[in-house]
């Protein structure tokens, strides 16, 4: 009698998933290189000479106002 058992796992479905995950890792490594290392390109030199000297500003003067007077208490009521 011929035994036709298929007990061995070839891992065909897992190999496809492994290649996809490996490809994603490689793409992320390439993107990270260009983001964090500048991609090996020489950066442009920019002139960032900025003048931050501003004229001195003073607050406007408040008008002279006489302070209000507080009301004085009246005589105590008699009981």
PyMOL Python script that loads the backbone (N, CA, C, O; Angstrom):
from pymol import cmd

cmd.read_pdbstr("""\
ATOM      1  N   UNK A   1       0.836  -1.164   0.000  1.00  0.00           N
ATOM      2  CA  UNK A   1       0.000   0.000   0.000  1.00  0.00           C
ATOM      3  C   UNK A   1       0.889   1.238   0.000  1.00  0.00           C
ATOM      4  O   UNK A   1       1.845   1.323   0.771  1.00  0.00           O
ATOM      5  N   UNK A   2       0.586   2.155  -0.828  1.00  0.00           N
ATOM      6  CA  UNK A   2       1.391   3.376  -0.951  1.00  0.00           C
ATOM      7  C   UNK A   2       0.898   4.418   0.029  1.00  0.00           C
ATOM      8  O   UNK A   2      -0.287   4.738   0.119  1.00  0.00           O
ATOM      9  N   UNK A   3       1.853   4.915   0.739  1.00  0.00           N
ATOM     10  CA  UNK A   3       1.479   5.974   1.679  1.00  0.00           C
ATOM     11  C   UNK A   3       1.709   7.315   1.024  1.00  0.00           C
ATOM     12  O   UNK A   3       2.815   7.620   0.578  1.00  0.00           O
ATOM     13  N   UNK A   4       0.695   8.091   0.969  1.00  0.00           N
ATOM     14  CA  UNK A   4       0.787   9.418   0.367  1.00  0.00           C
ATOM     15  C   UNK A   4       0.467  10.444   1.449  1.00  0.00           C
ATOM     16  O   UNK A   4      -0.526  11.167   1.374  1.00  0.00           O
ATOM     17  N   UNK A   5       1.314  10.485   2.426  1.00  0.00           N
ATOM     18  CA  UNK A   5       1.057  11.429   3.512  1.00  0.00           C
ATOM     19  C   UNK A   5       1.801  12.730   3.227  1.00  0.00           C
ATOM     20  O   UNK A   5       2.938  12.732   2.754  1.00  0.00           O
ATOM     21  N   UNK A   6       1.146  13.796   3.520  1.00  0.00           N
ATOM     22  CA  UNK A   6       1.718  15.118   3.286  1.00  0.00           C
ATOM     23  C   UNK A   6       1.864  15.814   4.639  1.00  0.00           C
ATOM     24  O   UNK A   6       1.211  16.822   4.910  1.00  0.00           O
ATOM     25  N   UNK A   7       2.722  15.262   5.469  1.00  0.00           N
ATOM     26  CA  UNK A   7       2.905  15.804   6.807  1.00  0.00           C
ATOM     27  C   UNK A   7       3.999  16.859   6.868  1.00  0.00           C
ATOM     28  O   UNK A   7       4.119  17.566   7.869  1.00  0.00           O
ATOM     29  N   UNK A   8       4.782  16.973   5.834  1.00  0.00           N
ATOM     30  CA  UNK A   8       5.879  17.946   5.871  1.00  0.00           C
ATOM     31  C   UNK A   8       5.353  19.329   5.486  1.00  0.00           C
ATOM     32  O   UNK A   8       4.600  19.487   4.525  1.00  0.00           O
ATOM     33  N   UNK A   9       5.764  20.294   6.244  1.00  0.00           N
ATOM     34  CA  UNK A   9       5.334  21.679   5.990  1.00  0.00           C
ATOM     35  C   UNK A   9       6.398  22.365   5.156  1.00  0.00           C
ATOM     36  O   UNK A   9       7.563  22.446   5.548  1.00  0.00           O
ATOM     37  N   UNK A  10       5.983  22.852   4.008  1.00  0.00           N
ATOM     38  CA  UNK A  10       6.964  23.499   3.135  1.00  0.00           C
ATOM     39  C   UNK A  10       7.145  24.963   3.492  1.00  0.00           C
ATOM     40  O   UNK A  10       8.162  25.553   3.126  1.00  0.00           O
ATOM     41  N   UNK A  11       6.203  25.569   4.189  1.00  0.00           N
ATOM     42  CA  UNK A  11       6.341  26.968   4.597  1.00  0.00           C
ATOM     43  C   UNK A  11       6.178  27.940   3.450  1.00  0.00           C
ATOM     44  O   UNK A  11       6.708  29.049   3.509  1.00  0.00           O
ATOM     45  N   UNK A  12       5.466  27.560   2.415  1.00  0.00           N
ATOM     46  CA  UNK A  12       5.304  28.435   1.257  1.00  0.00           C
ATOM     47  C   UNK A  12       4.575  29.723   1.593  1.00  0.00           C
ATOM     48  O   UNK A  12       4.946  30.787   1.097  1.00  0.00           O
ATOM     49  N   UNK A  13       3.547  29.650   2.426  1.00  0.00           N
ATOM     50  CA  UNK A  13       2.813  30.852   2.799  1.00  0.00           C
ATOM     51  C   UNK A  13       3.629  31.761   3.697  1.00  0.00           C
ATOM     52  O   UNK A  13       3.516  32.985   3.616  1.00  0.00           O
ATOM     53  N   UNK A  14       4.439  31.179   4.543  1.00  0.00           N
ATOM     54  CA  UNK A  14       5.265  31.967   5.445  1.00  0.00           C
ATOM     55  C   UNK A  14       6.432  32.626   4.720  1.00  0.00           C
ATOM     56  O   UNK A  14       6.884  33.699   5.120  1.00  0.00           O
ATOM     57  N   UNK A  15       6.919  31.999   3.668  1.00  0.00           N
ATOM     58  CA  UNK A  15       8.030  32.588   2.920  1.00  0.00           C
ATOM     59  C   UNK A  15       7.595  33.864   2.208  1.00  0.00           C
ATOM     60  O   UNK A  15       8.359  34.826   2.130  1.00  0.00           O
ATOM     61  N   UNK A  16       6.390  33.871   1.697  1.00  0.00           N
ATOM     62  CA  UNK A  16       5.899  35.087   1.043  1.00  0.00           C
ATOM     63  C   UNK A  16       5.773  36.236   2.026  1.00  0.00           C
ATOM     64  O   UNK A  16       6.125  37.375   1.719  1.00  0.00           O
ATOM     65  N   UNK A  17       5.265  35.922   3.216  1.00  0.00           N
ATOM     66  CA  UNK A  17       5.140  36.942   4.260  1.00  0.00           C
ATOM     67  C   UNK A  17       6.514  37.427   4.708  1.00  0.00           C
ATOM     68  O   UNK A  17       6.690  38.614   4.983  1.00  0.00           O
ATOM     69  N   UNK A  18       7.478  36.532   4.784  1.00  0.00           N
ATOM     70  CA  UNK A  18       8.839  36.913   5.182  1.00  0.00           C
ATOM     71  C   UNK A  18       9.461  37.851   4.154  1.00  0.00           C
ATOM     72  O   UNK A  18      10.145  38.802   4.534  1.00  0.00           O
ATOM     73  N   UNK A  19       9.244  37.611   2.865  1.00  0.00           N
ATOM     74  CA  UNK A  19       9.782  38.498   1.836  1.00  0.00           C
ATOM     75  C   UNK A  19       9.113  39.871   1.883  1.00  0.00           C
ATOM     76  O   UNK A  19       9.770  40.890   1.673  1.00  0.00           O
ATOM     77  N   UNK A  20       7.829  39.900   2.153  1.00  0.00           N
ATOM     78  CA  UNK A  20       7.125  41.187   2.238  1.00  0.00           C
ATOM     79  C   UNK A  20       7.642  41.998   3.430  1.00  0.00           C
ATOM     80  O   UNK A  20       7.932  43.187   3.291  1.00  0.00           O
ATOM     81  N   UNK A  21       7.757  41.369   4.584  1.00  0.00           N
ATOM     82  CA  UNK A  21       8.243  42.067   5.773  1.00  0.00           C
ATOM     83  C   UNK A  21       9.702  42.497   5.570  1.00  0.00           C
ATOM     84  O   UNK A  21      10.085  43.594   5.975  1.00  0.00           O
ATOM     85  N   UNK A  22      10.498  41.656   4.960  1.00  0.00           N
ATOM     86  CA  UNK A  22      11.893  42.022   4.665  1.00  0.00           C
ATOM     87  C   UNK A  22      11.970  43.217   3.735  1.00  0.00           C
ATOM     88  O   UNK A  22      12.808  44.099   3.926  1.00  0.00           O
ATOM     89  N   UNK A  23      11.109  43.258   2.733  1.00  0.00           N
ATOM     90  CA  UNK A  23      11.085  44.403   1.813  1.00  0.00           C
ATOM     91  C   UNK A  23      10.681  45.686   2.520  1.00  0.00           C
ATOM     92  O   UNK A  23      11.239  46.751   2.257  1.00  0.00           O
ATOM     93  N   UNK A  24       9.696  45.580   3.428  1.00  0.00           N
ATOM     94  CA  UNK A  24       9.263  46.762   4.180  1.00  0.00           C
ATOM     95  C   UNK A  24      10.400  47.271   5.061  1.00  0.00           C
ATOM     96  O   UNK A  24      10.605  48.480   5.171  1.00  0.00           O
ATOM     97  N   UNK A  25      11.135  46.362   5.685  1.00  0.00           N
ATOM     98  CA  UNK A  25      12.263  46.761   6.533  1.00  0.00           C
ATOM     99  C   UNK A  25      13.337  47.464   5.709  1.00  0.00           C
ATOM    100  O   UNK A  25      13.892  48.469   6.151  1.00  0.00           O
ATOM    101  N   UNK A  26      13.632  46.955   4.533  1.00  0.00           N
ATOM    102  CA  UNK A  26      14.647  47.577   3.671  1.00  0.00           C
ATOM    103  C   UNK A  26      14.197  48.960   3.229  1.00  0.00           C
ATOM    104  O   UNK A  26      14.996  49.896   3.237  1.00  0.00           O
ATOM    105  N   UNK A  27      12.940  49.108   2.846  1.00  0.00           N
ATOM    106  CA  UNK A  27      12.431  50.415   2.418  1.00  0.00           C
ATOM    107  C   UNK A  27      12.481  51.404   3.577  1.00  0.00           C
ATOM    108  O   UNK A  27      12.874  52.555   3.387  1.00  0.00           O
ATOM    109  N   UNK A  28      12.089  50.974   4.770  1.00  0.00           N
ATOM    110  CA  UNK A  28      12.153  51.868   5.933  1.00  0.00           C
ATOM    111  C   UNK A  28      13.582  52.254   6.263  1.00  0.00           C
ATOM    112  O   UNK A  28      13.825  53.391   6.670  1.00  0.00           O
ATOM    113  N   UNK A  29      14.531  51.355   6.102  1.00  0.00           N
ATOM    114  CA  UNK A  29      15.935  51.688   6.352  1.00  0.00           C
ATOM    115  C   UNK A  29      16.433  52.730   5.355  1.00  0.00           C
ATOM    116  O   UNK A  29      17.176  53.636   5.730  1.00  0.00           O
ATOM    117  N   UNK A  30      16.036  52.613   4.101  1.00  0.00           N
ATOM    118  CA  UNK A  30      16.445  53.591   3.085  1.00  0.00           C
ATOM    119  C   UNK A  30      15.825  54.951   3.377  1.00  0.00           C
ATOM    120  O   UNK A  30      16.506  55.972   3.281  1.00  0.00           O
ATOM    121  N   UNK A  31      14.544  54.981   3.732  1.00  0.00           N
ATOM    122  CA  UNK A  31      13.874  56.248   4.060  1.00  0.00           C
ATOM    123  C   UNK A  31      14.521  56.882   5.289  1.00  0.00           C
ATOM    124  O   UNK A  31      14.740  58.093   5.313  1.00  0.00           O
ATOM    125  N   UNK A  32      14.828  56.083   6.303  1.00  0.00           N
ATOM    126  CA  UNK A  32      15.460  56.621   7.510  1.00  0.00           C
ATOM    127  C   UNK A  32      16.832  57.204   7.193  1.00  0.00           C
ATOM    128  O   UNK A  32      17.217  58.224   7.764  1.00  0.00           O
ATOM    129  N   UNK A  33      17.575  56.567   6.288  1.00  0.00           N
ATOM    130  CA  UNK A  33      18.884  57.099   5.901  1.00  0.00           C
ATOM    131  C   UNK A  33      18.745  58.478   5.269  1.00  0.00           C
ATOM    132  O   UNK A  33      19.497  59.391   5.609  1.00  0.00           O
ATOM    133  N   UNK A  34      17.806  58.637   4.367  1.00  0.00           N
ATOM    134  CA  UNK A  34      17.645  59.922   3.701  1.00  0.00           C
ATOM    135  C   UNK A  34      17.095  60.993   4.643  1.00  0.00           C
ATOM    136  O   UNK A  34      17.424  62.171   4.498  1.00  0.00           O
ATOM    137  N   UNK A  35      16.269  60.599   5.598  1.00  0.00           N
ATOM    138  CA  UNK A  35      15.700  61.570   6.529  1.00  0.00           C
ATOM    139  C   UNK A  35      16.736  62.024   7.550  1.00  0.00           C
ATOM    140  O   UNK A  35      16.895  63.223   7.776  1.00  0.00           O
ATOM    141  N   UNK A  36      17.438  61.083   8.166  1.00  0.00           N
ATOM    142  CA  UNK A  36      18.326  61.420   9.273  1.00  0.00           C
ATOM    143  C   UNK A  36      19.740  61.774   8.840  1.00  0.00           C
ATOM    144  O   UNK A  36      20.398  62.558   9.522  1.00  0.00           O
ATOM    145  N   UNK A  37      20.230  61.232   7.742  1.00  0.00           N
ATOM    146  CA  UNK A  37      21.604  61.494   7.323  1.00  0.00           C
ATOM    147  C   UNK A  37      21.661  62.493   6.180  1.00  0.00           C
ATOM    148  O   UNK A  37      22.755  62.838   5.734  1.00  0.00           O
ATOM    149  N   UNK A  38      20.556  62.956   5.705  1.00  0.00           N
ATOM    150  CA  UNK A  38      20.558  63.901   4.599  1.00  0.00           C
ATOM    151  C   UNK A  38      20.804  63.237   3.262  1.00  0.00           C
ATOM    152  O   UNK A  38      20.907  63.925   2.246  1.00  0.00           O
ATOM    153  N   UNK A  39      20.899  61.943   3.233  1.00  0.00           N
ATOM    154  CA  UNK A  39      21.047  61.226   1.975  1.00  0.00           C
ATOM    155  C   UNK A  39      22.400  61.386   1.326  1.00  0.00           C
ATOM    156  O   UNK A  39      22.555  61.050   0.152  1.00  0.00           O
ATOM    157  N   UNK A  40      23.394  61.893   2.054  1.00  0.00           N
ATOM    158  CA  UNK A  40      24.719  62.060   1.484  1.00  0.00           C
ATOM    159  C   UNK A  40      24.827  63.247   0.545  1.00  0.00           C
ATOM    160  O   UNK A  40      25.871  63.464  -0.069  1.00  0.00           O
ATOM    161  N   UNK A  41      23.760  64.011   0.430  1.00  0.00           N
ATOM    162  CA  UNK A  41      23.801  65.180  -0.436  1.00  0.00           C
ATOM    163  C   UNK A  41      24.402  66.349   0.329  1.00  0.00           C
ATOM    164  O   UNK A  41      24.191  66.491   1.533  1.00  0.00           O
ATOM    165  N   UNK A  42      25.145  67.176  -0.373  1.00  0.00           N
ATOM    166  CA  UNK A  42      25.732  68.337   0.292  1.00  0.00           C
ATOM    167  C   UNK A  42      24.658  69.404   0.448  1.00  0.00           C
ATOM    168  O   UNK A  42      23.975  69.741  -0.519  1.00  0.00           O
ATOM    169  N   UNK A  43      24.502  69.935   1.649  1.00  0.00           N
ATOM    170  CA  UNK A  43      23.451  70.937   1.859  1.00  0.00           C
ATOM    171  C   UNK A  43      23.827  72.276   1.244  1.00  0.00           C
ATOM    172  O   UNK A  43      25.004  72.610   1.104  1.00  0.00           O
ATOM    173  N   UNK A  44      22.816  73.020   0.888  1.00  0.00           N
ATOM    174  CA  UNK A  44      23.034  74.370   0.366  1.00  0.00           C
ATOM    175  C   UNK A  44      23.492  75.268   1.494  1.00  0.00           C
ATOM    176  O   UNK A  44      23.050  75.130   2.634  1.00  0.00           O
ATOM    177  N   UNK A  45      24.380  76.186   1.165  1.00  0.00           N
ATOM    178  CA  UNK A  45      24.744  77.177   2.172  1.00  0.00           C
ATOM    179  C   UNK A  45      23.774  78.340   2.035  1.00  0.00           C
ATOM    180  O   UNK A  45      23.571  78.879   0.947  1.00  0.00           O
ATOM    181  N   UNK A  46      23.181  78.712   3.161  1.00  0.00           N
ATOM    182  CA  UNK A  46      22.193  79.786   3.140  1.00  0.00           C
ATOM    183  C   UNK A  46      22.690  80.933   3.991  1.00  0.00           C
ATOM    184  O   UNK A  46      23.337  80.720   5.016  1.00  0.00           O
ATOM    185  N   UNK A  47      22.392  82.133   3.574  1.00  0.00           N
ATOM    186  CA  UNK A  47      22.750  83.313   4.339  1.00  0.00           C
ATOM    187  C   UNK A  47      21.628  83.582   5.326  1.00  0.00           C
ATOM    188  O   UNK A  47      20.514  83.930   4.934  1.00  0.00           O
ATOM    189  N   UNK A  48      21.926  83.421   6.613  1.00  0.00           N
ATOM    190  CA  UNK A  48      20.914  83.616   7.640  1.00  0.00           C
ATOM    191  C   UNK A  48      21.270  84.802   8.532  1.00  0.00           C
ATOM    192  O   UNK A  48      21.062  84.758   9.744  1.00  0.00           O
ATOM    193  N   UNK A  49      21.802  85.852   7.933  1.00  0.00           N
ATOM    194  CA  UNK A  49      22.159  87.051   8.670  1.00  0.00           C
ATOM    195  C   UNK A  49      20.887  87.848   8.924  1.00  0.00           C
ATOM    196  O   UNK A  49      20.325  88.444   8.005  1.00  0.00           O
ATOM    197  N   UNK A  50      20.438  87.854  10.169  1.00  0.00           N
ATOM    198  CA  UNK A  50      19.184  88.511  10.524  1.00  0.00           C
ATOM    199  C   UNK A  50      19.487  89.616  11.527  1.00  0.00           C
ATOM    200  O   UNK A  50      20.218  89.400  12.493  1.00  0.00           O
ATOM    201  N   UNK A  51      18.926  90.794  11.299  1.00  0.00           N
ATOM    202  CA  UNK A  51      19.105  91.920  12.214  1.00  0.00           C
ATOM    203  C   UNK A  51      17.895  91.983  13.137  1.00  0.00           C
ATOM    204  O   UNK A  51      16.764  92.151  12.681  1.00  0.00           O
ATOM    205  N   UNK A  52      18.141  91.848  14.446  1.00  0.00           N
ATOM    206  CA  UNK A  52      17.038  91.867  15.397  1.00  0.00           C
ATOM    207  C   UNK A  52      17.080  93.099  16.295  1.00  0.00           C
ATOM    208  O   UNK A  52      16.443  93.110  17.348  1.00  0.00           O
ATOM    209  N   UNK A  53      17.804  94.121  15.907  1.00  0.00           N
ATOM    210  CA  UNK A  53      17.851  95.354  16.687  1.00  0.00           C
ATOM    211  C   UNK A  53      16.603  96.167  16.383  1.00  0.00           C
ATOM    212  O   UNK A  53      16.390  96.605  15.252  1.00  0.00           O
ATOM    213  N   UNK A  54      15.792  96.360  17.394  1.00  0.00           N
ATOM    214  CA  UNK A  54      14.541  97.094  17.228  1.00  0.00           C
ATOM    215  C   UNK A  54      14.631  98.409  17.980  1.00  0.00           C
ATOM    216  O   UNK A  54      15.362  98.505  18.965  1.00  0.00           O
ATOM    217  N   UNK A  55      13.899  99.426  17.532  1.00  0.00           N
ATOM    218  CA  UNK A  55      13.917 100.679  18.289  1.00  0.00           C
ATOM    219  C   UNK A  55      13.254 100.477  19.646  1.00  0.00           C
ATOM    220  O   UNK A  55      12.332  99.676  19.802  1.00  0.00           O
ATOM    221  N   UNK A  56      13.759 101.235  20.628  1.00  0.00           N
ATOM    222  CA  UNK A  56      13.217 101.113  21.968  1.00  0.00           C
ATOM    223  C   UNK A  56      11.810 101.699  21.997  1.00  0.00           C
ATOM    224  O   UNK A  56      11.577 102.808  21.516  1.00  0.00           O
ATOM    225  N   UNK A  57      10.890 100.953  22.560  1.00  0.00           N
ATOM    226  CA  UNK A  57       9.512 101.416  22.627  1.00  0.00           C
ATOM    227  C   UNK A  57       9.166 101.694  24.076  1.00  0.00           C
ATOM    228  O   UNK A  57       9.583 100.965  24.977  1.00  0.00           O
ATOM    229  N   UNK A  58       8.409 102.740  24.291  1.00  0.00           N
ATOM    230  CA  UNK A  58       7.969 103.079  25.635  1.00  0.00           C
ATOM    231  C   UNK A  58       6.452 103.013  25.682  1.00  0.00           C
ATOM    232  O   UNK A  58       5.766 103.287  24.697  1.00  0.00           O
ATOM    233  N   UNK A  59       5.952 102.647  26.840  1.00  0.00           N
ATOM    234  CA  UNK A  59       4.506 102.565  27.017  1.00  0.00           C
ATOM    235  C   UNK A  59       3.928 103.979  27.049  1.00  0.00           C
ATOM    236  O   UNK A  59       4.595 104.904  27.514  1.00  0.00           O
ATOM    237  N   UNK A  60       2.713 104.157  26.568  1.00  0.00           N
ATOM    238  CA  UNK A  60       2.107 105.491  26.607  1.00  0.00           C
ATOM    239  C   UNK A  60       1.852 105.900  28.056  1.00  0.00           C
ATOM    240  O   UNK A  60       1.602 105.067  28.927  1.00  0.00           O
ATOM    241  N   UNK A  61       1.924 107.212  28.281  1.00  0.00           N
ATOM    242  CA  UNK A  61       1.698 107.722  29.631  1.00  0.00           C
ATOM    243  C   UNK A  61       0.214 107.676  29.949  1.00  0.00           C
ATOM    244  O   UNK A  61      -0.634 107.947  29.098  1.00  0.00           O
ATOM    245  N   UNK A  62      -0.077 107.326  31.191  1.00  0.00           N
ATOM    246  CA  UNK A  62      -1.455 107.290  31.657  1.00  0.00           C
ATOM    247  C   UNK A  62      -1.866 108.705  32.052  1.00  0.00           C
ATOM    248  O   UNK A  62      -1.033 109.471  32.537  1.00  0.00           O
ATOM    249  N   UNK A  63      -3.108 109.058  31.858  1.00  0.00           N
ATOM    250  CA  UNK A  63      -3.532 110.401  32.261  1.00  0.00           C
ATOM    251  C   UNK A  63      -3.509 110.521  33.786  1.00  0.00           C
ATOM    252  O   UNK A  63      -3.732 109.557  34.518  1.00  0.00           O
ATOM    253  N   UNK A  64      -3.231 111.746  34.228  1.00  0.00           N
ATOM    254  CA  UNK A  64      -3.212 112.000  35.659  1.00  0.00           C
ATOM    255  C   UNK A  64      -4.647 112.029  36.165  1.00  0.00           C
ATOM    256  O   UNK A  64      -5.440 112.858  35.718  1.00  0.00           O
ATOM    257  N   UNK A  65      -4.988 111.150  37.078  1.00  0.00           N
ATOM    258  CA  UNK A  65      -6.335 111.066  37.615  1.00  0.00           C
ATOM    259  C   UNK A  65      -6.227 111.098  39.136  1.00  0.00           C
ATOM    260  O   UNK A  65      -5.374 110.440  39.732  1.00  0.00           O
ATOM    261  N   UNK A  66      -7.113 111.879  39.746  1.00  0.00           N
ATOM    262  CA  UNK A  66      -7.132 111.926  41.203  1.00  0.00           C
ATOM    263  C   UNK A  66      -7.765 110.636  41.708  1.00  0.00           C
ATOM    264  O   UNK A  66      -8.809 110.220  41.207  1.00  0.00           O
ATOM    265  N   UNK A  67      -7.136 109.998  42.701  1.00  0.00           N
ATOM    266  CA  UNK A  67      -7.702 108.739  43.186  1.00  0.00           C
ATOM    267  C   UNK A  67      -9.055 108.968  43.840  1.00  0.00           C
ATOM    268  O   UNK A  67      -9.279 110.027  44.426  1.00  0.00           O
ATOM    269  N   UNK A  68      -9.946 108.019  43.756  1.00  0.00           N
ATOM    270  CA  UNK A  68     -11.274 108.204  44.351  1.00  0.00           C
ATOM    271  C   UNK A  68     -11.174 108.220  45.879  1.00  0.00           C
ATOM    272  O   UNK A  68     -10.274 107.628  46.475  1.00  0.00           O
ATOM    273  N   UNK A  69     -12.117 108.909  46.476  1.00  0.00           N
ATOM    274  CA  UNK A  69     -12.153 108.949  47.936  1.00  0.00           C
ATOM    275  C   UNK A  69     -13.079 107.857  48.427  1.00  0.00           C
ATOM    276  O   UNK A  69     -14.090 107.546  47.798  1.00  0.00           O
ATOM    277  N   UNK A  70     -12.719 107.286  49.553  1.00  0.00           N
ATOM    278  CA  UNK A  70     -13.536 106.218  50.131  1.00  0.00           C
ATOM    279  C   UNK A  70     -14.640 106.840  50.981  1.00  0.00           C
ATOM    280  O   UNK A  70     -14.407 107.855  51.637  1.00  0.00           O
ATOM    281  N   UNK A  71     -15.814 106.265  50.981  1.00  0.00           N
ATOM    282  CA  UNK A  71     -16.884 106.811  51.811  1.00  0.00           C
ATOM    283  C   UNK A  71     -16.556 106.615  53.288  1.00  0.00           C
ATOM    284  O   UNK A  71     -16.012 105.588  53.693  1.00  0.00           O
ATOM    285  N   UNK A  72     -16.903 107.625  54.076  1.00  0.00           N
ATOM    286  CA  UNK A  72     -16.664 107.566  55.518  1.00  0.00           C
ATOM    287  C   UNK A  72     -17.873 106.931  56.187  1.00  0.00           C
ATOM    288  O   UNK A  72     -19.004 107.166  55.763  1.00  0.00           O
ATOM    289  N   UNK A  73     -17.655 106.130  57.226  1.00  0.00           N
ATOM    290  CA  UNK A  73     -18.806 105.523  57.898  1.00  0.00           C
ATOM    291  C   UNK A  73     -19.614 106.596  58.643  1.00  0.00           C
ATOM    292  O   UNK A  73     -19.060 107.559  59.174  1.00  0.00           O
ATOM    293  N   UNK A  74     -20.909 106.406  58.664  1.00  0.00           N
ATOM    294  CA  UNK A  74     -21.781 107.334  59.367  1.00  0.00           C
ATOM    295  C   UNK A  74     -21.780 107.042  60.864  1.00  0.00           C
ATOM    296  O   UNK A  74     -21.110 106.115  61.317  1.00  0.00           O
ATOM    297  N   UNK A  75     -22.526 107.827  61.627  1.00  0.00           N
ATOM    298  CA  UNK A  75     -22.584 107.580  63.065  1.00  0.00           C
ATOM    299  C   UNK A  75     -23.288 106.254  63.344  1.00  0.00           C
ATOM    300  O   UNK A  75     -24.157 105.820  62.588  1.00  0.00           O
ATOM    301  N   UNK A  76     -22.899 105.637  64.425  1.00  0.00           N
ATOM    302  CA  UNK A  76     -23.484 104.344  64.794  1.00  0.00           C
ATOM    303  C   UNK A  76     -24.941 104.553  65.196  1.00  0.00           C
ATOM    304  O   UNK A  76     -25.268 105.537  65.859  1.00  0.00           O
ATOM    305  N   UNK A  77     -25.800 103.648  64.804  1.00  0.00           N
ATOM    306  CA  UNK A  77     -27.216 103.821  65.176  1.00  0.00           C
ATOM    307  C   UNK A  77     -27.393 103.612  66.697  1.00  0.00           C
ATOM    308  O   UNK A  77     -26.701 102.801  67.312  1.00  0.00           O
ATOM    309  N   UNK A  78     -28.308 104.343  67.262  1.00  0.00           N
ATOM    310  CA  UNK A  78     -28.572 104.197  68.696  1.00  0.00           C
ATOM    311  C   UNK A  78     -29.659 103.154  68.888  1.00  0.00           C
ATOM    312  O   UNK A  78     -30.628 103.118  68.129  1.00  0.00           O
ATOM    313  N   UNK A  79     -29.510 102.323  69.873  1.00  0.00           N
ATOM    314  CA  UNK A  79     -30.507 101.291  70.145  1.00  0.00           C
ATOM    315  C   UNK A  79     -31.461 101.729  71.145  1.00  0.00           C
ATOM    316  O   UNK A  79     -32.374 100.981  71.496  1.00  0.00           O
TER     317      UNK A  79
END
""", "prot")
cmd.dss("prot")
cmd.show_as("cartoon", "prot")
cmd.util.cbc("prot")
cmd.orient("prot")
